[in-house]
Amino acid sequence: MNKFIPRRKIKKNEASVLIFCDLLLGDLAISGFFFIKLREIYPNRKIILLCKKNLASPAKVFNFDAIVEADYLSWSVLNELRNLSPGGYGEVFNIFSPKWLLLLNGLSYGNLTSHSSSKESFRQIATSKVKLPSKPMQASEIIMALLGKDALNSFSNSTQLNIPYSSFKFTRPYIIIHIGTSKPARLWPVNLFKQVLTLSMKRNVQILITGLRQESDYENKINEIIHENNRYNKIINLMGKTTIQDLLSLVSRAKGLISVDTSIVHWARVFQTPNFSFLGQSDLNLFGGQFKFYKKSDSMGVQNLECHDKKTFHGMQLNWMSMCGYDQCPLAERHCFTKLDDQKIKLRLNSFLSSL
């Protein structure tokens, strides 16, 4: 590309800001505090996001000046970026999306900030490198580090979010129990769902059940539990009935959210909706609720399970990181759920519900 399109070096504090964030729905939410802080730093600069096509709608929550939808490298994507900011980009931030760095060969830019990488092409192009953590750290904090040490200390969360419209309207206060999820290994165990629903029914609020459609056998069991508990039409089952826009809108207005580890938990944290999550196969260090920008966020999980594979978080091969990467659990029982203590669940969840 650099043979056909001339580039020029521009100053860091000039022109627009470009973010490469070619990730999944949950990762987009995890990056939310980065987006919010970036707007605080550059209130008068044009900020442009490049993300997957299916994420453009939820990305509008963060009020970007422009969103480029792209799944593949192409000349049309490059031309769109050039047209959106003819003067080039003063700042470029790469959030674990290295394939898009090739576009910089055809763009004028001042400074590229990205996490460190062993790839030779990255070392040649990056101007600001941020070291990956060697000790346990929140995923949101890892991304916020791209803005420097002061970003974590001076975060005010004053930016207004663009909450999407929903066709669902509820006059009574409600909490959400979110079934999730596209991967069976992350799905609620039926007994745990029953326990959570029973505890939640003690509160004087409407209960919404949300999530993707599941196999008929699982859905039938969930429906039986709902029917057994549904006194006075207090429970409304919206499984498979909401769009992502509906769901984000409902979560943003809920008194609280209870979920397994799936993307909607991270969105609840962005909206500052009180949330409680059972992390199952995911690591508490990375995705737990103990992060200073989260409001009333709590998580439970079983640490150091032998069945946890050593995996990576966007290429981070670190000893402190342990994650199960299975779509289906190969064990007879999912230890990440069955080893949770029932009494602790009751105490922690009652404490959470009482705080709403």
C-alpha positions as CSV (number, residue, x, y, z in Angstrom):
1,M,0.0,0.0,0.0
2,N,2.8,2.4,0.8
3,K,3.9,2.3,-2.8
4,F,0.7,3.7,-4.1
5,I,-0.5,6.1,-1.4
6,P,1.9,8.7,0.0
7,R,2.1,9.2,3.8
8,R,3.2,12.0,5.9
9,K,4.1,12.3,9.5
10,I,1.7,14.6,11.5
11,K,1.8,15.8,15.0
12,K,0.3,13.7,17.8
13,N,-2.0,16.5,19.0
14,E,-3.4,17.2,15.5
15,A,-6.3,15.8,13.5
16,S,-8.6,12.9,14.4
17,V,-8.2,10.0,16.7
18,L,-8.5,6.4,15.3
19,I,-9.2,3.3,17.3
20,F,-8.8,-0.3,16.0
21,C,-11.1,-2.6,18.1
22,D,-11.9,-5.6,16.0
23,L,-13.2,-7.7,18.9
24,L,-16.3,-9.4,20.2
25,L,-19.4,-7.9,21.9
26,G,-18.1,-8.4,25.4
27,D,-14.6,-7.1,24.5
28,L,-16.3,-3.9,23.1
29,A,-17.9,-3.3,26.5
30,I,-14.7,-4.1,28.4
31,S,-13.1,-1.4,26.2
32,G,-15.9,1.0,27.2
33,F,-14.1,2.8,30.0
34,F,-11.2,3.4,27.6
35,F,-13.6,5.0,25.1
36,I,-15.2,7.1,27.8
37,K,-11.8,8.3,29.1
38,L,-10.6,9.0,25.6
39,R,-13.5,11.4,25.1
40,E,-12.6,13.2,28.3
41,I,-9.0,13.6,27.1
42,Y,-10.0,14.8,23.6
43,P,-13.4,16.5,23.9
44,N,-13.0,18.5,20.7
45,R,-11.2,15.9,18.5
46,K,-13.0,13.7,16.0
47,I,-12.9,10.1,17.3
48,I,-13.4,7.2,14.8
49,L,-13.8,3.6,15.6
50,L,-13.1,0.6,13.3
51,C,-15.0,-2.5,14.5
52,K,-16.7,-5.6,13.2
53,K,-19.8,-5.1,11.1
54,N,-22.1,-6.7,13.6
55,L,-20.8,-4.5,16.4
56,A,-21.5,-1.1,14.8
57,S,-24.9,-0.8,16.4
58,P,-23.9,-1.4,20.1
59,A,-20.7,0.7,19.5
60,K,-23.0,3.7,19.0
61,V,-23.6,3.7,22.8
62,F,-20.2,5.5,23.1
63,N,-21.1,8.4,20.8
64,F,-18.2,8.1,18.3
65,D,-18.0,10.7,15.6
66,A,-17.9,7.9,13.0
67,I,-17.8,4.1,13.0
68,V,-16.2,2.1,10.2
69,E,-17.7,-1.3,9.9
70,A,-15.2,-3.9,8.5
71,D,-14.5,-7.6,8.7
72,Y,-11.7,-7.7,6.2
73,L,-8.8,-5.6,5.0
74,S,-9.7,-3.8,1.7
75,W,-9.1,-0.7,-0.3
76,S,-12.6,0.5,0.4
77,V,-11.9,0.5,4.2
78,L,-8.7,2.4,3.6
79,N,-10.5,4.9,1.4
80,E,-13.2,5.4,4.0
81,L,-10.7,6.1,6.7
82,R,-8.9,8.6,4.5
83,N,-12.2,10.4,3.6
84,L,-13.3,10.6,7.2
85,S,-10.1,12.4,8.2
86,P,-8.4,13.9,5.1
87,G,-5.8,15.5,7.4
88,G,-4.7,12.1,8.8
89,Y,-4.8,10.9,12.4
90,G,-2.9,12.4,15.2
91,E,-3.4,9.4,17.5
92,V,-4.1,5.8,16.6
93,F,-4.9,3.2,19.4
94,N,-4.8,-0.5,18.7
95,I,-6.9,-2.6,21.1
96,F,-5.7,-6.2,20.4
97,S,-6.5,-5.9,16.7
98,P,-3.1,-6.2,14.9
99,K,-4.3,-7.1,11.4
100,W,-5.6,-3.5,10.9
101,L,-2.2,-2.0,11.4
102,L,-1.4,-2.7,7.8
103,L,-3.8,0.2,7.0
104,L,-1.4,2.6,8.5
105,N,0.9,2.1,5.5
106,G,-1.6,4.1,3.6
107,L,-2.6,6.7,6.2
108,S,-0.9,9.7,7.6
109,Y,-0.7,9.5,11.4
110,G,1.3,10.9,14.3
111,N,1.4,8.3,17.1
112,L,0.4,4.6,17.3
113,T,-0.2,3.2,20.8
114,S,-0.5,-0.5,21.2
115,H,0.4,-3.3,23.6
116,S,3.8,-4.8,23.0
117,S,4.1,-7.6,20.5
118,S,6.9,-9.9,19.3
119,K,5.9,-9.4,15.7
120,E,8.6,-7.7,13.7
121,S,6.1,-5.7,11.7
122,F,4.6,-4.3,14.9
123,R,8.0,-3.3,16.3
124,Q,8.7,-1.2,13.2
125,I,5.4,0.6,13.1
126,A,4.4,1.3,16.8
127,T,5.6,4.5,18.3
128,S,4.2,3.9,21.9
129,K,4.4,0.4,23.3
130,V,2.6,-0.6,26.5
131,K,3.9,-3.6,28.4
132,L,1.5,-6.4,29.1
133,P,1.0,-7.0,32.9
134,S,3.0,-9.7,34.6
135,K,0.6,-9.8,37.6
136,P,-3.1,-10.4,37.8
137,M,-5.1,-7.4,36.4
138,Q,-8.6,-6.6,35.2
139,A,-9.1,-6.8,31.5
140,S,-10.5,-3.2,31.5
141,E,-7.4,-2.0,33.3
142,I,-5.1,-3.7,30.7
143,I,-6.9,-1.7,28.0
144,M,-7.0,1.5,30.0
145,A,-3.2,1.3,30.3
146,L,-3.0,2.4,26.6
147,L,-3.9,5.9,27.9
148,G,-1.1,6.0,30.5
149,K,-0.9,5.7,34.3
150,D,-2.9,8.8,35.0
151,A,-6.0,7.5,33.2
152,L,-6.9,5.2,36.0
153,N,-6.5,7.8,38.7
154,S,-8.4,10.6,37.0
155,F,-11.4,8.8,35.6
156,S,-14.7,10.7,36.3
157,N,-17.2,8.7,34.1
158,S,-19.0,12.0,33.3
159,T,-19.5,11.2,29.6
160,Q,-23.1,10.7,28.5
161,L,-23.8,7.4,26.8
162,N,-26.2,7.0,23.9
163,I,-28.7,4.4,25.3
164,P,-30.5,2.6,22.5
165,Y,-34.2,2.6,22.2
166,S,-36.2,-0.5,23.2
167,S,-39.7,-1.5,22.2
168,F,-40.1,-3.2,25.7
169,K,-41.5,-0.8,28.3
170,F,-42.0,-1.8,32.0
171,T,-43.6,0.5,34.6
172,R,-42.5,-1.6,37.6
173,P,-38.8,-1.7,38.7
174,Y,-37.2,-4.9,37.4
175,I,-34.1,-7.0,37.7
176,I,-32.7,-9.2,35.0
177,I,-31.6,-12.8,35.2
178,H,-29.6,-13.4,32.0
179,I,-29.4,-17.0,30.8
180,G,-26.7,-16.1,28.2
181,T,-24.9,-17.5,26.1
182,S,-23.8,-19.0,22.8
183,K,-21.5,-21.6,24.4
184,P,-22.9,-24.5,26.4
185,A,-19.9,-24.6,28.7
186,R,-20.9,-21.1,30.0
187,L,-24.6,-21.9,30.3
188,W,-26.4,-21.8,33.7
189,P,-26.7,-25.2,35.4
190,V,-30.4,-25.7,35.9
191,N,-30.2,-26.1,39.7
192,L,-28.2,-22.9,40.0
193,F,-30.8,-21.0,38.0
194,K,-33.5,-22.4,40.2
195,Q,-31.7,-21.3,43.4
196,V,-31.1,-17.8,42.0
197,L,-34.7,-17.4,40.8
198,T,-36.1,-18.5,44.2
199,L,-33.9,-16.0,46.1
200,S,-34.8,-13.2,43.6
201,M,-38.5,-13.9,44.0
202,K,-38.3,-12.6,47.6
203,R,-37.8,-9.1,46.3
204,N,-40.7,-6.8,45.4
205,V,-39.6,-6.3,41.8
206,Q,-40.4,-7.6,38.3
207,I,-38.1,-10.3,37.1
208,L,-37.1,-10.5,33.4
209,I,-35.5,-13.6,32.0
210,T,-33.3,-12.8,29.0
211,G,-30.8,-14.6,26.8
212,L,-30.4,-16.6,23.6
213,R,-32.6,-19.5,22.6
214,Q,-31.2,-22.8,23.8
215,E,-31.8,-26.5,23.0
216,S,-35.4,-27.5,23.6
217,D,-34.7,-29.8,26.5
218,Y,-32.8,-27.1,28.4
219,E,-35.5,-24.5,27.7
220,N,-38.2,-26.8,28.9
221,K,-36.5,-27.2,32.2
222,I,-36.1,-23.5,32.5
223,N,-39.7,-22.9,31.6
224,E,-40.8,-25.5,34.3
225,I,-38.9,-23.6,37.0
226,I,-40.4,-20.3,35.9
227,H,-43.9,-21.8,35.9
228,E,-43.4,-23.2,39.4
229,N,-42.3,-19.8,40.8
230,N,-44.4,-17.4,38.8
231,R,-46.9,-16.1,41.3
232,Y,-48.8,-13.0,40.3
233,N,-47.1,-12.9,36.8
234,K,-44.0,-11.5,38.4
235,I,-41.6,-13.3,36.0
236,I,-41.5,-12.3,32.3
237,N,-39.6,-14.7,30.0
238,L,-37.9,-12.8,27.1
239,M,-35.5,-15.5,26.1
240,G,-34.9,-15.3,22.3
241,K,-37.3,-12.2,22.1
242,T,-34.8,-9.3,22.4
243,T,-32.5,-7.8,19.9
244,I,-29.1,-6.6,21.2
245,Q,-30.4,-3.1,21.2
246,D,-33.4,-4.2,23.3
247,L,-31.2,-6.0,25.7
248,L,-28.7,-3.1,26.1
249,S,-31.6,-0.7,26.7
250,L,-33.2,-3.1,29.3
251,V,-29.9,-3.6,31.1
252,S,-29.2,0.1,31.3
253,R,-32.5,0.7,33.1
254,A,-32.6,-2.3,35.3
255,K,-32.3,-2.2,39.1
256,G,-29.8,-5.1,38.8
257,L,-28.5,-7.9,36.6
258,I,-27.6,-11.5,37.6
259,S,-25.8,-13.5,35.0
260,V,-23.3,-16.1,34.1
261,D,-20.1,-14.9,32.5
262,T,-21.2,-13.5,29.1
263,S,-21.0,-10.2,27.3
264,I,-24.0,-8.6,29.0
265,V,-22.2,-8.5,32.4
266,H,-19.6,-6.2,30.9
267,W,-22.3,-3.9,29.4
268,A,-24.0,-3.7,32.8
269,R,-20.7,-2.4,34.3
270,V,-20.4,0.2,31.6
271,F,-24.0,1.4,32.4
272,Q,-23.2,1.2,36.1
273,T,-26.1,-1.2,36.6
274,P,-25.6,-3.2,39.7
275,N,-24.6,-6.7,38.7
276,F,-23.7,-10.2,40.1
277,S,-22.1,-12.8,38.0
278,F,-21.2,-16.5,38.3
279,L,-18.0,-16.7,36.3
280,G,-17.8,-20.4,35.7
281,Q,-15.0,-21.1,33.3
282,S,-13.6,-17.5,33.3
283,D,-10.9,-16.1,35.5
284,L,-11.8,-13.8,38.4
285,N,-8.6,-11.8,38.0
286,L,-9.5,-10.9,34.4
287,F,-13.3,-10.6,34.5
288,G,-14.4,-10.4,38.1
289,G,-16.4,-7.5,39.5
290,Q,-13.7,-6.0,41.7
291,F,-12.7,-3.0,39.7
292,K,-12.8,0.5,41.1
293,F,-14.9,1.9,38.2
294,Y,-17.6,-0.7,38.6
295,K,-20.7,0.3,40.7
296,K,-22.1,-2.5,42.9
297,S,-20.4,-5.3,40.9
298,D,-19.8,-8.7,42.5
299,S,-18.6,-12.1,41.1
300,M,-18.3,-15.7,42.2
301,G,-16.0,-18.3,40.7
302,V,-13.9,-21.3,41.5
303,Q,-10.2,-20.6,41.1
304,N,-7.3,-22.9,40.2
305,L,-9.3,-25.8,38.8
306,E,-7.3,-28.6,37.3
307,C,-9.6,-28.7,34.3
308,H,-8.8,-25.1,33.5
309,D,-6.6,-25.0,30.4
310,K,-3.8,-22.4,30.2
311,K,-5.2,-20.1,27.5
312,T,-4.4,-16.6,26.3
313,F,-6.3,-13.3,26.4
314,H,-5.7,-11.7,23.0
315,G,-2.2,-13.2,22.7
316,M,-1.1,-12.7,26.3
317,Q,0.7,-15.9,27.4
318,L,1.0,-15.3,31.1
319,N,1.4,-17.7,34.0
320,W,-1.3,-15.9,36.1
321,M,-4.0,-16.4,33.5
322,S,-6.0,-19.6,33.6
323,M,-9.1,-19.9,31.4
324,C,-11.2,-22.8,30.1
325,G,-11.5,-22.5,26.4
326,Y,-14.0,-25.3,25.8
327,D,-17.3,-24.7,24.0
328,Q,-18.6,-27.9,25.6
329,C,-17.4,-29.1,29.0
330,P,-15.7,-32.6,28.5
331,L,-16.3,-33.5,32.1
332,A,-19.4,-35.3,33.6
333,E,-19.8,-32.3,35.8
334,R,-18.8,-28.7,35.3
335,H,-16.6,-28.2,38.4
336,C,-16.5,-24.5,37.8
337,F,-20.2,-24.4,38.9
338,T,-20.7,-27.5,41.0
339,K,-17.9,-26.6,43.4
340,L,-19.5,-23.3,44.2
341,D,-20.7,-23.4,47.8
342,D,-24.5,-23.2,48.1
343,Q,-24.4,-21.3,51.4
344,K,-21.9,-18.8,50.1
345,I,-24.1,-18.3,47.0
346,K,-27.1,-17.6,49.3
347,L,-25.2,-15.1,51.5
348,R,-23.5,-13.2,48.6
349,L,-26.6,-13.1,46.5
350,N,-28.9,-12.0,49.3
351,S,-26.4,-9.3,50.2
352,F,-26.4,-8.1,46.5
353,L,-30.2,-8.2,46.2
354,S,-30.6,-6.3,49.5
355,S,-28.4,-3.5,48.2
356,L,-30.6,-2.8,45.2
